[in-house]
C-alpha cells in the first residue's frame, strides 16, 4: 500500500514537472529537458536559438516578445519559444545552428527555416501565412474594412468565382509573400463598396496613392511583381525596420539619396524624389538615408562620402558585386534625377570606383601602401611575388593581424623578389578584384601574375610558408588551421574535434571584431 502511494506520488510529480514549461514575457523557455515536450504539445511553434552576448539577438528580443503578445491576443495556437544556445549546445548542434540568432519553425514536429523579418508584425505575418490559408476569406464589407485597417499594406483579390484559374494564380502569389496579409472575396456588397465590376486585385496602403489596381496578366509572377513594386513607398527611408525590405527585396538597383534632416533636406527634396520615383517604380528603388544618424556613418564610408558633400546621390546595383554609380551633379531636381536614373538603366554610366591618393612614403616602409591608382603597377610587376592584404580600418581581425603583417614586411623588406603590401579596401576599389570580407590576403605571383588567395592560419609562420611555397601552402584542407571559437563546453569541443563544427557559432553578421562581409555593412 505504501509502495503504491509512493508510486502514484512519483508519477504525479513527473507529470506535473513535464507539464510545466516556464515562460519569459510570453515566450516559452526551452531546454534539452522540455524541448521535445514543447514541440509535441504545440502544432505550431517558432523557436529562436540565441546567445546572451549577441547584439542581433538583443535587438530581436523586444520584437519577439511583442509578436508573442500579438499572437496571444488573437488567441492563436502558435507559440514562440527560445533556447539559450550557449547553455543548450547539444540542442543547437542537433538543429544545425551556425549563427545567432537562428529561428526554426516547427509544424507538427517538423522543422523548417524561418524566412521572415525581425519586426513583430513581420514575424506574426509570416507565421499566420505558414499556418493558415494564403488569403483570408472576406464575406462582408465589415470583413474587408477590418482586414484593411490591420496593416499598412493589404492585398485583396475580387473574383466572381473563387475557384477560377485567375483566382488560383492570385492565391499562388499570396502563398509566396509572407510580409503582407491577403484577402479574397466574391461578395457582391464588397464589390460594390470598392467600385469593382469585374475580377480585380487591389493593393490598399496607407501611404502615397492610397491604393493600386492590378492591370497586368493574371499570372502568379506578374502579381508578385505588382505587389513588390507597390508595397513600399515611392521613396523609402533607410532604418533598422526597412533595411531587410530594401536590401532583401526583388528590386536590386537602388538610387540612394543622402540627406540631412537637421538641415531641412527632407522637407526640401522629398516631394521631388517621389515625383521621379513614380516614373521608375518597379525598375529602381528610391531610398533616403539620414546622414545625421551615427549608425549610417559606415554607409557613407562605403561610398567614400564626406558629410560636406551632403545632399548627395549614388546608385548601387546589388546583383553585380555592389557596383556603385555617381552622377555628374548632385542637384536634386526632377531633370537631374531623371537623367541620372535613365542613363543608368540605359547602361550609359561607368562604374564609380573609390580611390585615395598614394601617401608620399608609400614605398618607404616594409609594408608598401597601395591605393587604386598604383595597385596594378605594383601588384602586377612580373619580376616580383606581391602579397597584398585587403583590410578595413574598423575590422577587428585586421587589427589583430597588423603586428604579424608588419613582422612579415620586416622579413622581406630587402628582398628583390617579394613585396609585402596592403590596401584599405573601404577607400579603394579595383575593377578586376572584388573583396567580399576583411581581411583578405592575395598573392600576385611573378612571371604569370596568377592570383592565389591565402586561406591558412594568420600567423607569421603560416604566411611565410605561403610565400616560400609559391602559394601552395595554405590552400588545401590539410594545410588549413581552424581556430575554435565555439562554446567552451565538452560537447562543443568534441563536436569541433570530430569535424562536426569548424565555424564559430556567432552572429551571421559579425560586429566590428569579426570578419564581416562587406554587403552586410549596409
MOCORDA-V923367 format. One line per field, one symbol per residue. ss: DSSP state (H for helix, E for strand, - for the rest). burial: + if it has 16 or more other ideal C-beta (glycine too) atoms within 10 Angstrom, else -. A space follows every 50 residues. Layout:
ss=???
burial=???
//
This chain:
ss=-HHHHHHHHHHHHHHHHHH---EE--EEE-----HHHHHHH--EEEEEEE ----HHHHHHHHHHHHHHHHHHH-----EEEEEE----HHHHHH----EE -EEEEEE--EEEE------HHHHHHHHHHHH----EEE--HHHHHHHHHH --EEEEEE------HHHHHHHHHHHH----EEEEE--HHHHHH------E EEEEE-----EEE------HHHHHHHHHHH----EEE-----HHHHHH-- --EEEEEEE-----HHHHHHHHHHHHHHH-----EEEEEE---HHHHHHH HH----HHH--EEEEEE-----EEE--------HHHHHHHHHHHH----- -----------------EEE-HHHHHHHH-----EEEEEEE----HHHHH HHHHHHHHHHH------EEEEEEE------------E--EEEEE------ EEE------HHHHHHHHH---------------------HHHHHHHH--- -----EE---------EHHHH-
burial=--------------------+----+++-+---++--++--+-+++++++ +--+-++--++-+++++++++----+-+++++++++-++-+++-+-+-++ +++++++------+-+++++++++++++++---+++-+--+-++--++-- +-+++++++------++-+++-++--+++++++++++--++--+-+--++ +++++--+---+-+---+-+--++++++++++++++++---+--+++-+- +-++++++++----++--++-++--++--++--++++++++----+--++ +++++----+++++++++----+++++--+-+---++--++--+----+- -+-++--+---+--+-++++++-++--++----+++++++++-+++++-- +---++-++-++-----+++++++++++++--+-+-++++++++-+---- ++-+-+++---++-+++---+-+++---+------++----+--++---- +--++++--+---+++-+--++
//
